[in-house]
Amino acid sequence: MTSPGQSRLDQAAPHAGAAYWVATLSDGHCTDEERQQFCAWLRSSTKNVEEFLRLSTLLRGLENERLWPQLDSAALIAAARAHSSVATLPHIAPPRPNRFSARRISLAAAVLCTIGLTFTTVSSHRFLERLTSTYGTEIGEQRSIALEDGSVIRLNGRSRIHTHFDAHFRVVELLEGEAIFKVAKDHSRPFLVRTRRSEIRAVGTQFNVKTQAQGTVVTVLEGRVRVNDLPRGAIGSGLDIMRPPVELVPGQQLIIEAQRPPVRVTLPNPRTAISWTERRLVFDAVTVADAAAEFARYSSKVIRIEDADLAQRRITAVFDTTEPDSLVQFLATDPAVAIVPEGDGWRVTRRTNAQLNR
């Protein structure tokens, strides 16, 4: 059902509608219903898309002080009022009273009319491809995300991604955590997964990416991927500064750590890399510190490894993610290890010689 405010908006001139939507989408309390109304408004007219892009680009320039750096708000209002078309701007009442003043909406449209800039015409389809999204999971949560190109991403617990699709690339930033990527084929738009230490390029394939304190681990399940090891701080800086890429085929895993060359290994059973989808953790010569970090994805209980040598000890075992104390129980089988329960978890340290001789 269309609200009276939405009906008036649909009847408004494109430049006034663009001003309203810039104000609405910039508000932290913008609702999902309003976002759906915005998409419907975009699809209703190519002119709406053109005007929204025009106003967005203009306001972004103002925020960066590239236009009128010395012009204060009073002078800007005066300049807008002096323009002959300002008087003809329609009044748009937002659906929620008092959310945005009519002056704010009219002024935004007036600024657009005041500046005679010309931008490239873009269709509504290409504009919608530029919309970005952020997805995340909490402790113990797993989530599958279907992207608009047909690709599917499955997030592990305590993970977060940011997506950005345009006419040339499909880019997903794995900001933290772990995810499986099942990529839909589109040879005209490569699929890129970026972490702080790497960029993985694929067309149609399935692979797992895990970020951790030391770096990134990439495991290929199907197809092929090309992995670039990025210099520190290089993410988003461009392909020209990347180190030579490493090609991976199914069953291969690449381990990228800071200040070390990438290590490529062939796994006897690559499916163990995604055992987390079955609520199992399969550790093969993994350090105790990394194992404790993995358990933190599934439980709010904290496992603090206080002995440096113990933290670097490597273990091989299989655990159930629904039993957060199973790693602690495993470590407790070593007489040299002391487990101290705490309110939010456990403190794991090494027993002193005096304790061992008792």
N, C-alpha and C positions, 0 to 999 in steps of 0.2 A: 504494500500500500504506500503511495507517495504522499509525503507530508506537504502541507501548504507551502512551507519554506522551500522544499525541494522543487515544487511545481514552479514557483517564481524563479528559482535558479535556472531551471531548464529553459525558461523563456527569455532569460537575460542574454545580452550581447556577450560574445566569447571573451572579450577582454575583461568584463566585469566578473564573469564566472571564474576566470583564471585568478583574479585577485582574491576572490572568496576562497578558492581552494588552496592557494598558497598560504593564506592565513590559517585555514582550518588544519591543513596537514602539518603546519609548523607548531601546532599546539600539542603539548604533552598529553592532553586528555582526549585527543582524537579517537573516536570509537571505530570498531570494525564496520559498523553500519555506514558511517560516514565515508570510510575508505571504499566500500562497495559502491556508494553513490558517486564517489569521485571517478571510479573506473567506468561506471555507466555514462557519466557525463563526458569522459574522454571518447568513449566509443561512439557517442552520438554524432560527433562532427570532427572532421580533420582540422577544421579551423580552431576548435577548442584546444586540440593538441598543440597547434602552432602557437596560440596565444599563451598557453601555460608554459611552454618551453621558453618563449620570448621573455615573459615576466620573471621566470625562475632564473634565467641567465642574467638578466638585468639586476635583480636583487642580490645575486651572488657577487656581482661586480661591485655593488655598493658596499656589501659587507667587507670585501677585501680592499676597499678604499681605492679602487681603480678608477671610479667615476666621481667627479665633484668632491675631491678630498677636503676642500675648504668650505663647502656649502653646508650650513647648518640646517636643521629641520624646518625652521621658520622660513628660511629662504627657499627651501625646496617646496614647501606648501604654497608659498606665494607664486613660484614659477608654475606650479601645476594649475593653480586657480586662474592664472593668466591665459592658459591655453583655451582656445575656443570650444574644444570638444568636451571640456570638463563639465560644463553645465548640462550636457546631454547624457551624462553617465546615469544609467538606471540605478535606483536604490535597491540593494539586495539585503533582505533581512535574513540572517542566519537562522537555522532551525531552532537553536537554543537561544533564547533571549539573553542579552547581556554578555554572551560569549565573546563577540567581537563587535566593536562599534562600527556604525555605518561609515564614520569618518575614516577608520583604518582601511576598510574595504575600498571606499571611493578613492582615497589617496593612493593606494597601491595601483589601481587602474589608471589614475591620473598621471602617475609617474611614467607608466608605460606609454601613455599618449604624448607626454612631454618630450620624451627622447625618441628621435626618429632613427632607430637602429633597425637593420635588416638582418634576419637570421635565416639559416637554411630551413626549408620546409621539410618536416619529418612526419611520416605517417604514424597513426596511432599504434600500429603493431610494433614498429621499431621503438617508439617511446616506451611502451609497456615492457619491452625487453630490457630497458635500462633500469627498471625498478630493482632495487636491492632488498635482500631479506637477511635476517639473522635468526638462527635457530639454536636452541640449547637444551641440555638435559640436566637433571639434578642427580644427586647421589642415588645409585641403584636403579636409575631410570634408563630405559632404552627406547629409541624413537626412530621410526622410518619416515622419510620425507620424500615425496614424489615431486620432482621439479618439472617445470613447464615444458622442457625438451624431451621428457620421457625418462630421464635418468632418475635413479633412486639412491638415496643416501641413508644409511642406517647408523645412528649415533650411539656410541657407548655412553655409560654414565659419566657425569661431570665433563661433558664435551660441549663445544660451541663452534659454530661455523657461520661464515658470512658469504652470501652468494651475490654475484654480479654477472648478469648476462647482457651482451650487446650483440651487434650484427656480426662481429668478428671472433669473439672469444666467449667461452663459458668459464667463469672463474669462481672457484670456491676457496675461501681462506679457512683453514682449520686452525682456529685461534687457540684451542686447547683440547686435549682429550684424544679420542680415537674414533674412527669411522670407516665403514665399508662403502666403497663407491661402485655402483653398477652403472656404467656410462652408456647412454644411447648414442648410436653412431650418427655423426654429423661431420663429414669431412671438411665442410666449409667453416666449421667453428670448432677448433680444438677445445678439449676440456682440460682445464688447468686446476690442480690442487696445490695451494701454497701453504707452507708452514714457515716458521721463523728461520728454518735452516735449509729448506728445499722447495723445489717446484716440480710437480709431477705432471707430465703431459700425456694425455690419452685421447683416443678417438672413440673406440668402442671396446670396452674391457671391464674387468672387475678386479679391484685391488683394495687392500686394507692399509690405512695410514695411521700410525700412532705417534703422537708427540709426547716427549718426556723431557726431564730436566737436561739430559745429556744431548738430546737431538731428536732425530726422526727415524722411524723404522717403516719401510715400505715393503709390502708383501703382495706379489701378483698372483691372482687366482686364475684369471682368464685373460687372453689377449696379450698385448705388449704395452709397456709404458716406457717413457724416457724421463729420467730423473736428473735434474740439475741441482748440484750442491751449491747453495748460495753463500757468498762471503757474508760474514756477520753484518746485519743491518741492511742487507741488499734487497729485502723483499719489496717488490713493487718497483724496483729501480730500473728494470729493463733487461732484455736478454743479452745485451752486449757485454755485461760485466759478469756473466755467469761462467762457472768453470765448465770444462768439457762434460757433456751429459753421459749418463750410464744407461744402457738399454737393459730392460728386465723382461724375462719371459715367464710363463706360468711355472710356479714352484720356486722362483727365486725371490730372495729378500735382500734389501739394501739397508745397511745400518749407517746412518750419518751422524757423526758426533763432532763437536766443536774441536778444531785444531787437530783433527785426524783425517786421513784420507778415507773416503767411503769404503765400506767392506761389503762385498757381494757374496752371498752364500746360497747354496741350493738346499732346500728343506726336504727331508724325507717325506714329510706329510704337511704340506702348506696349510691344510685346513685347521691345524692347531692354532694358527695365528688368529682365527676368528672363532675360537672355542668360546669366547665371551658371549656370543649370541645364544649359546646353550647354557649360560650361567655357569660355565666352568673356566678355570684358569689353569692353563698348561704351561708350566715353567720348565725350560730346558737350559740348565746352566745359567740361570738368571741370578743376579745379585740379590741378597736379602733386602737391600735398600729399594731396589726396583720392585720386588715382590710386595713390599709394604706399601709402596706408592700405588700399585695396581689395586690392592684391596681398598684403598681410599676412595676408589670410584664407586664402591658398592656399599660402604658403611660409613656412618659418622664416627665410629670408633677409631681412635688414632693409635697407630703402632709406632712408637718412637724408638728408633734403633740408636742407642747412645754409644756403642763401642764401634770405632772406625773399622777395625779389622773384621768384626762380625758383619757390619753393613756391606762389606765387599765380598763376603763369603758367597759362593755360588751354590744354588740348590736346584734339584730336578725333582719335580713333584706335580701332582694334580690336585686342585682344590675346588670346592664348591663356593661360588660367590655369595650364596645365601648364608654361609657360616663364617662370619668375620673373624671368629676366634680360632679358626682351623690353622692359620699360619702360626699363630702364637703357640698353639698346642704342638705343632710340628717342631718349632724351635726349642720348646721346652724339653724335648726328648734328649737334647744334648746336656749332659750334666754340667758343662761349663757355662751354660746360659742361665741367667736369672731373669724371671718374669715378675714384674712388679705391677699389680693391678692399680689403675688410677680411675678417677671419676669419668673421664672421657675416653678411656682406652687402656693401653698397657705401655709400660716402659721396659724395654728389652736391653739388657746389658750383660757383661761377662762377670761371672763369679770370681771373687778374689781367691788367692791361694788358701787363705785362712778358712774361707767358706767351703772350699773343696775338701779340706782336710778334716772337717768336722765329722 
